[in-house]
Amino acid sequence: MSNDRTTTREAKVTLSIQQLEGLIRKVVREELIEFAKQKPEIFNLDKNSPIYEDMEDILKRKKSGQLKFHTHAEIWDE
């Protein structure tokens, strides 16, 4: 190897299946959030649709403290 090149060492990491799943979920979530920011028109709902009405209702109940949202860890016991 010539002196003008730098050498890099690869690190080896051991992950459990649960850790790998968590990492994959995090990456996918981050990519989806970034995609949604770049293409907001894809996620527009018709204001007359039942889903839009449901989402508004959920948001109102959340703001009023009537709903409790659970974390992924609470649901899947992770």
N, C-alpha and C positions, 0 to 999 in steps of 0.2 A: 504494500500500500504506500502511495506517495505521501510526502509530508504536507502537501497542500490540501489534503482531504481530512475531514474530521470523521472520526468513527463514532457511531452511536451504538449503544447497547440496548437490546430489547429486554424489557422487564417482563417477567412471567407472573401472571396473577391467577390465583385459584379462587373461583367463586362457586358458591352453592347454587343449586337450581333456583332457589328463592331469590338470592341476590341477583342472579342474572335476569330473572323475570322482572324484578324491580328496576334494574338498569334499563332494560328494553322498554318498559312502560314509561319511564321518565323521558327517554329519548323520543319515543313516539309522541308523547304528550307535548314536548317542546316543539317538535316539528309541526304538529297540528296547529298549535298556537301561532307559530310563525306563518304557516300557510293561511290561516284565518285572517291574520293581519294584512297579508298581501292581497287576498281575494275576498274582501268583505261582502261583495255582491252575491257570492255563492250562498251565504248563510242568511239571506233576507227571507223572512216569512211574510206571507200575505196577512195583513192585520185582521182580516175576516176569517182566517183559518182557525179551527179548533185548537191546533197546537199553539198558535200565537196566544190565544186567550188563556190556555193552560199555563203557558210560561209567564204571562203577566200575573196570573193568580198566584203562582208559586213565588214570584218576586215580591208581591205585596205581603204574602204571609211570612216570608223570610224577614222582610223589613220590620214587620210588626212583632217579630219574635215568636210567632206561632209555629214555626218549623225548626226542627233540629236536624242539621245535616251531619252525616256520619263520615268519617274518613275511610279511606280504602283499608287501612290497617284495622279499624274497628269492625268493618264488615267481613273481611277475609281472615281476621285473627292473625295478622302478621306483625 
